[in-house]
Amino acid sequence: MTLPLAALIVIIIALVAGALALSGFIWAIRTKQFSIQQLNKGAYLVFDESEPVGQPQDMIFQAAAEKSGGKSHAAS
């Protein structure tokens, strides 16, 4: 196999892979896979009635916050 033939094969494979990736991206856009509702939905799946949004339930972090007076350790 000569170098130009090998380069041609690699270029063809790269073009086919790029076309597949582009078609997958276009499909995702058309089926609204990147909509704001879809992106935000996953962020709220971890919360339920026992741990509502905005109320930390971890006692380890709560005790550390009380010790430091509510200040972040990164800020000091």
C-alpha positions as CSV (number, residue, x, y, z in Angstrom):
1,M,0.0,0.0,0.0
2,T,1.4,3.3,-1.0
3,L,1.3,6.4,1.1
4,P,-1.2,8.3,-1.1
5,L,-3.6,5.3,-1.0
6,A,-3.4,5.1,2.8
7,A,-3.9,8.8,3.1
8,L,-7.0,8.6,0.8
9,I,-8.4,5.8,3.0
10,V,-7.9,7.8,6.2
11,I,-9.5,10.9,4.6
12,I,-12.5,8.9,3.5
13,I,-12.9,7.3,7.0
14,A,-12.6,10.8,8.5
15,L,-15.2,12.2,6.2
16,V,-17.7,9.4,6.9
17,A,-17.2,9.7,10.7
18,G,-17.6,13.5,10.4
19,A,-20.8,13.1,8.4
20,L,-22.2,10.6,11.0
21,A,-21.4,12.9,13.9
22,L,-23.0,15.9,12.1
23,S,-26.1,13.9,11.3
24,G,-26.3,12.8,14.9
25,F,-26.0,16.4,16.1
26,I,-28.7,17.6,13.6
27,W,-31.0,14.8,14.8
28,A,-30.4,15.8,18.4
29,I,-31.3,19.4,17.6
30,R,-34.4,18.5,15.7
31,T,-35.7,16.2,18.4
32,K,-35.1,19.0,21.0
33,Q,-32.5,17.0,23.0
34,F,-30.8,20.3,23.8
35,S,-33.9,22.2,24.9
36,I,-33.7,24.1,28.2
37,Q,-36.4,21.9,29.8
38,Q,-34.4,18.8,29.0
39,L,-31.1,20.2,30.3
40,N,-32.7,21.4,33.5
41,K,-34.7,18.3,34.2
42,G,-31.7,16.2,35.0
43,A,-30.4,18.7,37.6
44,Y,-33.6,18.4,39.6
45,L,-34.0,14.6,39.5
46,V,-31.9,14.1,42.6
47,F,-34.3,16.1,44.8
48,D,-37.5,14.7,46.3
49,E,-39.8,15.4,49.3
50,S,-37.2,14.2,51.8
51,E,-34.5,16.6,50.5
52,P,-36.1,19.6,48.8
53,V,-34.3,22.1,46.6
54,G,-32.2,24.6,48.5
55,Q,-32.2,22.8,51.9
56,P,-29.0,20.9,52.6
57,Q,-29.5,17.7,54.5
58,D,-25.9,16.6,55.0
59,M,-25.0,17.0,58.6
60,I,-21.3,17.0,57.9
61,F,-21.4,20.2,55.9
62,Q,-24.0,21.7,58.2
63,A,-21.7,21.3,61.2
64,A,-18.8,22.8,59.4
65,A,-20.8,25.8,58.3
66,E,-21.9,26.4,61.9
67,K,-18.3,26.2,63.2
68,S,-17.1,28.7,60.7
69,G,-20.0,31.0,61.2
70,G,-21.4,30.2,57.8
71,K,-18.3,31.4,56.0
72,S,-16.8,29.4,53.2
73,H,-13.3,28.0,53.7
74,A,-12.3,29.0,50.2
75,A,-13.0,32.7,50.9
76,S,-10.6,32.8,54.0
